[in-house]
Structure formats: structure tokens, C-alpha cells
Amino acid sequence: SPADFLEARSEIGVQAVSEQLARLRSESCLVSSEELADPENLIVFPSPSWPAMKLELLRAKLGLAQLLKGQSLELIEYSDRYINFRQRADARFLVDLLSGPWLNADSKFRVLTNQTKEEDAAGDRSRLHSLESDLSQLDGVCEFDLVWGDFRKPRRTLLHRRELILQSISGQRHRVLFDKGMDFMSYNANTGLYTIRDDTYIVATKQS
């Protein structure tokens, strides 16, 4: 594979490096951005510089629309240790972004999270209740399930990353990683517009 850098300390070395660079230059050619595009992967960098927008445009700009278009989803699974932490509206945003004609009565919408040590010590189950309330928006739309791991009981180990799995009935599967989970946007109920609060990134990979 190509070296990360070329270093020479002698005249002979300088000449050899110069000849190698000249050869690489002669063998290179210009390519279009379309040729460099990878259809199996998608990277998006949401920014506060984006204007406030409606849900449909937000879904498109985040790259989710192209993953969902024409699909009939069998499973949506989102894993986030801190979803709805500190009274955030993460789960509500998740439901908003992923609700659409790709869901049906047989689709399964699952959210995985774990109770924190601090929540357990304080006997605080407000986050659990807020998650249950947010997911209840899916009642009558599809099956939904909250997998809540109590701190004092055996539970699934969740990694720090915020991960979304989209699996269609055709077998197509995408994994979407959210740098900050859903905690990078806000919603204005008066205008019906969403805004990006923080710089972040989203990476979507086709797995099958």
C-alpha cells in the first residue's frame, strides 16, 4: 500500500523520491466526485448553519430518506445508553424521523437503553416513563418495544455508540451510527420547524 510519507536524507534518496513522485503523477488522472462516491456508505455532517426546516426536508438532509424510500421495514432497532437523558426529547425525534409508509402493522420498532447507576441510586424512573410515553406515539402504527435494563438486574451491555439498525422484509439491512444520538436538534412547536443545534456526523453503512 502507498506510504503515508516519503523522507530522504541524501542526494540519491532525493532523486529516487523525485522519480517516484514523477511516476505517480504521470499515472494519475482526474476523477469526478460521482466516481468517488461509495453507494454502500453515506456520511452526513449536520451543522447549525443549516436553516430551520420541516420534518421531510430534515429526514432527507440527514440521509434517512434515501435509506427508507421504497422500503417495507421488518425491524427498526435503536441502541442508546442516554436516550431522553436530562429530559431531552430524543425518542420523540427518533419516532418522528422514522415514521412513514415504510412502517406497517408487522414492523417492529425497538429501543434499547439501560438505567444508569445514578438513576438507580435516586430511584429515578422518569426517563423510563418518558420513553414509554414517546414510543406510545407508534400505537396502532406498528409493534414497539422498549428494552430497559435495570441497573441491579442482568442486562445487555450497550456500547457508547448510538446505533440504528434498519432491516427491510427484503433482507436489506443498514446500520446508522449517530455521533450524538438524537441530541443535536431541537423542535419549535410554534413553527413546526427543526433546527440543528450542534455540529455532528452520521454514518450509514449497507450491511446486506
Contacts in CASP RR format, 6 or more apart in sequence:
PFRMAT RR
TARGET T0000
AUTHOR 0000-0000-0000
METHOD contacts of the structure
MODEL  1
SPADFLEARSEIGVQAVSEQLARLRSESCLVSSEELADPENLIVFPSPSW
PAMKLELLRAKLGLAQLLKGQSLELIEYSDRYINFRQRADARFLVDLLSG
PWLNADSKFRVLTNQTKEEDAAGDRSRLHSLESDLSQLDGVCEFDLVWGD
FRKPRRTLLHRRELILQSISGQRHRVLFDKGMDFMSYNANTGLYTIRDDT
YIVATKQS
6 17 0 8 1.000
6 20 0 8 1.000
6 21 0 8 1.000
8 14 0 8 1.000
8 16 0 8 1.000
8 17 0 8 1.000
39 206 0 8 1.000
40 205 0 8 1.000
40 206 0 8 1.000
41 203 0 8 1.000
41 204 0 8 1.000
41 205 0 8 1.000
41 206 0 8 1.000
42 63 0 8 1.000
42 66 0 8 1.000
42 67 0 8 1.000
42 202 0 8 1.000
42 203 0 8 1.000
42 204 0 8 1.000
42 205 0 8 1.000
43 201 0 8 1.000
43 202 0 8 1.000
43 203 0 8 1.000
43 204 0 8 1.000
44 61 0 8 1.000
44 62 0 8 1.000
44 63 0 8 1.000
44 201 0 8 1.000
44 202 0 8 1.000
44 204 0 8 1.000
45 199 0 8 1.000
45 200 0 8 1.000
45 201 0 8 1.000
45 202 0 8 1.000
46 61 0 8 1.000
46 62 0 8 1.000
46 184 0 8 1.000
46 185 0 8 1.000
46 196 0 8 1.000
46 199 0 8 1.000
46 200 0 8 1.000
46 201 0 8 1.000
46 202 0 8 1.000
47 196 0 8 1.000
47 199 0 8 1.000
48 195 0 8 1.000
48 196 0 8 1.000
48 197 0 8 1.000
48 198 0 8 1.000
48 199 0 8 1.000
49 196 0 8 1.000
50 61 0 8 1.000
50 195 0 8 1.000
50 196 0 8 1.000
52 188 0 8 1.000
52 191 0 8 1.000
52 193 0 8 1.000
52 194 0 8 1.000
52 195 0 8 1.000
53 61 0 8 1.000
53 193 0 8 1.000
53 194 0 8 1.000
53 195 0 8 1.000
54 192 0 8 1.000
54 193 0 8 1.000
54 194 0 8 1.000
55 96 0 8 1.000
55 97 0 8 1.000
55 194 0 8 1.000
56 65 0 8 1.000
58 97 0 8 1.000
58 185 0 8 1.000
58 194 0 8 1.000
59 65 0 8 1.000
59 68 0 8 1.000
59 97 0 8 1.000
60 66 0 8 1.000
62 97 0 8 1.000
62 202 0 8 1.000
63 202 0 8 1.000
63 204 0 8 1.000
64 97 0 8 1.000
64 98 0 8 1.000
64 176 0 8 1.000
67 166 0 8 1.000
67 174 0 8 1.000
67 176 0 8 1.000
67 204 0 8 1.000
68 98 0 8 1.000
68 100 0 8 1.000
68 102 0 8 1.000
68 166 0 8 1.000
70 101 0 8 1.000
70 102 0 8 1.000
71 102 0 8 1.000
71 166 0 8 1.000
71 168 0 8 1.000
71 170 0 8 1.000
71 172 0 8 1.000
72 102 0 8 1.000
72 104 0 8 1.000
72 107 0 8 1.000
72 168 0 8 1.000
72 169 0 8 1.000
72 170 0 8 1.000
73 102 0 8 1.000
73 103 0 8 1.000
73 104 0 8 1.000
73 107 0 8 1.000
73 166 0 8 1.000
73 167 0 8 1.000
73 168 0 8 1.000
73 169 0 8 1.000
74 106 0 8 1.000
74 107 0 8 1.000
74 108 0 8 1.000
74 167 0 8 1.000
74 168 0 8 1.000
74 169 0 8 1.000
74 171 0 8 1.000
75 107 0 8 1.000
75 108 0 8 1.000
75 110 0 8 1.000
75 165 0 8 1.000
75 166 0 8 1.000
75 167 0 8 1.000
76 98 0 8 1.000
76 103 0 8 1.000
76 107 0 8 1.000
76 108 0 8 1.000
76 109 0 8 1.000
76 110 0 8 1.000
76 164 0 8 1.000
76 165 0 8 1.000
76 166 0 8 1.000
76 167 0 8 1.000
77 108 0 8 1.000
77 110 0 8 1.000
77 111 0 8 1.000
77 112 0 8 1.000
77 164 0 8 1.000
77 165 0 8 1.000
77 167 0 8 1.000
78 94 0 8 1.000
78 110 0 8 1.000
78 111 0 8 1.000
78 112 0 8 1.000
78 162 0 8 1.000
78 163 0 8 1.000
78 164 0 8 1.000
78 165 0 8 1.000
79 111 0 8 1.000
79 112 0 8 1.000
79 113 0 8 1.000
79 158 0 8 1.000
79 159 0 8 1.000
79 161 0 8 1.000
79 162 0 8 1.000
79 163 0 8 1.000
79 164 0 8 1.000
80 90 0 8 1.000
80 111 0 8 1.000
80 112 0 8 1.000
80 113 0 8 1.000
80 158 0 8 1.000
80 162 0 8 1.000
80 163 0 8 1.000
80 178 0 8 1.000
80 181 0 8 1.000
80 182 0 8 1.000
81 113 0 8 1.000
81 114 0 8 1.000
81 116 0 8 1.000
81 158 0 8 1.000
81 160 0 8 1.000
82 113 0 8 1.000
82 183 0 8 1.000
83 90 0 8 1.000
83 91 0 8 1.000
83 94 0 8 1.000
83 111 0 8 1.000
83 113 0 8 1.000
83 131 0 8 1.000
83 162 0 8 1.000
83 181 0 8 1.000
83 182 0 8 1.000
84 90 0 8 1.000
84 91 0 8 1.000
84 127 0 8 1.000
84 130 0 8 1.000
84 131 0 8 1.000
84 134 0 8 1.000
85 127 0 8 1.000
85 183 0 8 1.000
87 126 0 8 1.000
87 130 0 8 1.000
88 182 0 8 1.000
88 183 0 8 1.000
89 134 0 8 1.000
89 182 0 8 1.000
89 187 0 8 1.000
90 181 0 8 1.000
90 182 0 8 1.000
90 183 0 8 1.000
91 111 0 8 1.000
91 130 0 8 1.000
91 131 0 8 1.000
91 134 0 8 1.000
91 135 0 8 1.000
91 182 0 8 1.000
92 134 0 8 1.000
92 137 0 8 1.000
92 187 0 8 1.000
93 182 0 8 1.000
93 185 0 8 1.000
93 187 0 8 1.000
94 111 0 8 1.000
94 134 0 8 1.000
94 182 0 8 1.000
95 109 0 8 1.000
95 134 0 8 1.000
95 135 0 8 1.000
95 137 0 8 1.000
95 138 0 8 1.000
98 109 0 8 1.000
99 137 0 8 1.000
99 138 0 8 1.000
99 141 0 8 1.000
102 168 0 8 1.000
103 109 0 8 1.000
103 138 0 8 1.000
103 141 0 8 1.000
103 142 0 8 1.000
104 142 0 8 1.000
105 140 0 8 1.000
105 141 0 8 1.000
105 142 0 8 1.000
105 143 0 8 1.000
106 142 0 8 1.000
106 143 0 8 1.000
107 142 0 8 1.000
107 143 0 8 1.000
108 142 0 8 1.000
108 143 0 8 1.000
108 144 0 8 1.000
108 145 0 8 1.000
109 135 0 8 1.000
109 138 0 8 1.000
109 142 0 8 1.000
109 143 0 8 1.000
109 144 0 8 1.000
109 145 0 8 1.000
110 144 0 8 1.000
110 145 0 8 1.000
110 146 0 8 1.000
110 147 0 8 1.000
111 131 0 8 1.000
111 135 0 8 1.000
111 144 0 8 1.000
111 145 0 8 1.000
111 146 0 8 1.000
111 147 0 8 1.000
112 147 0 8 1.000
112 156 0 8 1.000
112 158 0 8 1.000
113 131 0 8 1.000
113 146 0 8 1.000
113 147 0 8 1.000
113 148 0 8 1.000
113 149 0 8 1.000
113 158 0 8 1.000
114 148 0 8 1.000
114 149 0 8 1.000
114 151 0 8 1.000
114 155 0 8 1.000
114 156 0 8 1.000
114 158 0 8 1.000
115 125 0 8 1.000
115 127 0 8 1.000
115 128 0 8 1.000
115 148 0 8 1.000
115 149 0 8 1.000
115 150 0 8 1.000
115 151 0 8 1.000
116 151 0 8 1.000
117 151 0 8 1.000
118 124 0 8 1.000
119 125 0 8 1.000
119 127 0 8 1.000
119 151 0 8 1.000
120 150 0 8 1.000
120 151 0 8 1.000
120 152 0 8 1.000
128 146 0 8 1.000
128 148 0 8 1.000
131 146 0 8 1.000
131 148 0 8 1.000
132 146 0 8 1.000
135 144 0 8 1.000
135 146 0 8 1.000
136 144 0 8 1.000
138 144 0 8 1.000
147 156 0 8 1.000
149 155 0 8 1.000
149 156 0 8 1.000
161 177 0 8 1.000
162 177 0 8 1.000
162 178 0 8 1.000
162 179 0 8 1.000
162 180 0 8 1.000
162 181 0 8 1.000
162 182 0 8 1.000
163 175 0 8 1.000
163 176 0 8 1.000
163 177 0 8 1.000
163 178 0 8 1.000
164 175 0 8 1.000
164 176 0 8 1.000
164 177 0 8 1.000
164 178 0 8 1.000
165 173 0 8 1.000
165 174 0 8 1.000
165 175 0 8 1.000
165 176 0 8 1.000
166 173 0 8 1.000
166 174 0 8 1.000
166 176 0 8 1.000
167 173 0 8 1.000
167 174 0 8 1.000
171 208 0 8 1.000
172 206 0 8 1.000
172 208 0 8 1.000
173 206 0 8 1.000
173 207 0 8 1.000
173 208 0 8 1.000
174 204 0 8 1.000
174 205 0 8 1.000
174 206 0 8 1.000
174 207 0 8 1.000
175 204 0 8 1.000
175 205 0 8 1.000
175 207 0 8 1.000
176 202 0 8 1.000
176 203 0 8 1.000
176 204 0 8 1.000
176 205 0 8 1.000
177 202 0 8 1.000
177 203 0 8 1.000
177 204 0 8 1.000
177 205 0 8 1.000
178 200 0 8 1.000
178 202 0 8 1.000
179 200 0 8 1.000
179 201 0 8 1.000
179 202 0 8 1.000
180 198 0 8 1.000
180 200 0 8 1.000
183 198 0 8 1.000
184 196 0 8 1.000
184 197 0 8 1.000
184 198 0 8 1.000
184 200 0 8 1.000
185 194 0 8 1.000
185 195 0 8 1.000
185 196 0 8 1.000
185 197 0 8 1.000
186 194 0 8 1.000
186 195 0 8 1.000
186 197 0 8 1.000
187 193 0 8 1.000
187 194 0 8 1.000
187 195 0 8 1.000
188 194 0 8 1.000
188 195 0 8 1.000
END
